[in-house]
């Protein structure tokens, strides 16, 4: 089933907290919601797509940073083995099949050696910034994203 020419979004996604060893966090600003800062997020392309593949694909699509299998950063993409279930914001529910109101988001971290300059797709994101993790959490519009960033010291050990 589809929304016009595009298939419905699968209500299972990833959130990837990109960070440095010093716990600086990369945030990107959404193009479709002014002032909405976030980590990399994205839905599975297919119901059986492994979440690690979804995470690496979304990081590459949204930042240009390569962390998929065979890349120099592949071992730095870590599945935190945590997930959040949250209500999809009403403005974005039209992307999902009728009746879908909640999404399950799987958390990952990606440690990069330094503050890298991302390459953004202006249709998706219009700006980026690196912030210390507490400031990054405060800047996020999404409570689940902020909570994930605040877990960073626990997972970055």
C-alpha positions in Angstrom: 0.0 0.0 0.0 1.2 3.5 -0.7 0.9 7.2 -0.3 0.7 8.2 -3.9 3.8 6.8 -5.6 5.6 6.1 -2.3 5.1 3.1 0.0 3.9 3.6 3.5 6.7 4.1 6.0 7.4 1.2 8.2 6.8 2.2 11.9 10.2 0.8 12.9 13.2 3.1 12.8 16.7 3.8 14.1 18.1 6.8 16.0 21.9 7.1 15.7 23.7 9.4 18.2 26.9 10.4 16.4 29.6 11.5 18.9 33.3 12.0 19.4 35.3 10.4 22.2 35.0 13.7 24.1 31.1 13.2 24.0 30.4 16.0 21.5 27.3 15.2 19.6 26.3 16.0 16.0 22.9 17.4 15.6 21.2 18.2 12.2 18.3 20.6 11.7 15.2 19.2 9.8 14.3 21.0 6.6 10.5 20.3 7.1 10.4 21.7 10.6 12.3 24.9 11.4 14.2 24.8 14.6 13.9 21.0 15.0 17.4 19.7 15.8 17.9 15.9 16.0 20.3 13.0 15.7 20.2 10.8 12.5 16.9 9.0 12.3 15.2 6.9 9.7 12.9 4.0 9.0 13.6 0.6 7.7 13.2 0.3 3.9 11.8 -3.3 4.2 10.4 -5.2 7.1 13.3 -7.6 7.2 16.1 -5.0 6.8 18.6 -5.4 9.7 18.6 -2.4 12.0 22.4 -2.1 11.8 22.0 -1.8 8.0 19.2 0.8 8.4 21.4 2.8 10.8 24.5 2.7 8.5 22.3 3.7 5.5 20.6 6.6 7.3 24.0 7.9 8.6 25.3 7.9 5.0 22.2 9.4 3.5 21.8 12.2 6.1 25.5 13.1 6.8 27.7 11.5 4.2 29.6 9.6 6.9 30.3 6.0 5.9 29.9 3.5 8.7 28.6 0.5 6.8 30.1 -2.9 6.5 33.7 -2.7 5.2 34.1 1.0 6.1 36.7 2.4 8.5 34.0 3.3 11.0 32.0 0.0 10.8 33.2 -1.2 14.1 32.2 2.1 15.7 28.5 1.7 14.9 27.1 0.1 18.1 23.6 -1.2 18.7 22.7 0.0 22.2 20.1 -2.8 22.4 17.5 -0.3 23.6 14.3 0.9 21.9 11.6 3.5 22.5 8.0 3.3 21.5 6.6 6.8 20.9 3.5 8.4 19.3 4.2 9.7 15.8 3.7 13.4 15.6 0.4 14.1 13.8 2.1 16.2 11.1 4.0 13.1 10.0 1.4 10.4 10.3 0.3 10.8 6.7 3.5 9.0 5.7 2.2 5.8 7.5 -0.6 3.4 6.8 -4.0 4.5 8.1 -4.3 3.8 11.8 -0.6 3.7 12.5 0.1 6.1 15.4 3.2 4.7 17.1 6.8 3.9 16.1 9.4 1.7 17.6 12.8 3.4 17.5 16.1 1.4 18.0 19.0 3.2 19.5 22.6 3.2 18.1 25.7 5.1 18.7 28.5 6.0 16.3 31.8 7.2 17.6 33.8 9.2 15.1 37.4 10.2 15.9 36.8 14.0 15.7 34.1 16.6 14.8 33.6 15.7 11.2 31.9 18.1 8.7 28.8 16.3 7.4 27.4 16.5 3.9 23.7 17.3 4.2 20.9 16.7 1.7 19.1 20.1 1.8 15.8 18.5 1.1 16.1 16.7 4.5 18.4 18.9 6.7 19.5 22.5 6.5 22.2 22.9 9.1 24.4 21.0 11.5 26.2 21.6 14.8 28.5 19.8 17.2 27.6 20.3 20.9 28.7 18.8 24.2 26.2 16.1 25.0 24.3 17.9 27.7 23.8 20.9 25.4 22.9 18.6 22.5 20.2 16.9 24.6 18.8 20.3 25.5 18.7 21.4 21.8 16.7 18.3 20.6 13.0 18.7 19.9 12.3 15.0 20.5 12.2 13.9 24.1 13.3 10.3 23.1 16.3 11.8 21.2 17.3 13.9 24.2 17.0 10.9 26.5 19.2 8.8 24.2 21.9 11.5 24.1 21.9 11.7 27.9 22.7 7.9 27.9 25.8 8.5 25.9 28.3 8.5 28.8 27.1 5.0 29.8 27.5 3.6 26.3 30.7 5.4 25.2 32.9 3.7 27.9 
